[in-house]
Amino acid sequence: MKKKETSPLQKYLDEVKNYLKPVIPVNRNFLHALKQDLEEYLDTHPDSCFEDFIEYFGSPESVAMQQLDELEEKDIRQIAKRKKIRTLFLILLLFFLLASIGYIIYLSTFAQGTGTLTLEVSEPEYIDDSVLE
């Protein structure tokens, strides 16, 4: 099966996203504006390749760094706080799921034989002694 070749424009956008993704959620408005700029450049330079984008716009890393520099410190703190809350929520959810699975396994294996057993004791029947003689 042939691997689909990505366009230089898409490759450039993907690399910018890869630099931003570990740090912050990628801003769709920023990517949309960058894509429009790249498309406009392609309209005037139709034979452009990936290296031409780097020469004109800068490396994907430098474009990502410019985006990070534009963020205010307050925004960065909010993003970090949201990331911590999301991580804590996922850890608690995982703990709850594992505890639930453990409890279900316990009930299905160990608690099966602990049902109530009722024994009826009846008085022995009277045996006529005359029959025994």
Sequence and secondary structure as in RCSB ss.txt:
>XXXX:A:sequence
MKKKETSPLQKYLDEVKNYLKPVIPVNRNFLHALKQDLEEYLDTHPDSCFEDFIEYFGSPESVAMQQLDELEEKD
IRQIAKRKKIRTLFLILLLFFLLASIGYIIYLSTFAQGTGTLTLEVSEPEYIDDSVLE
>XXXX:A:secstr
       HHHHHHHHHHHHHTTTS   HHHHHHHHHHHHHHHHH TT  HHHHHHHH  HHHHHHHHHHHS HHH
HHHHHHHHHHHHHHHHHHHHHHHHHHHHHHHHHHTSTT               HHHH 
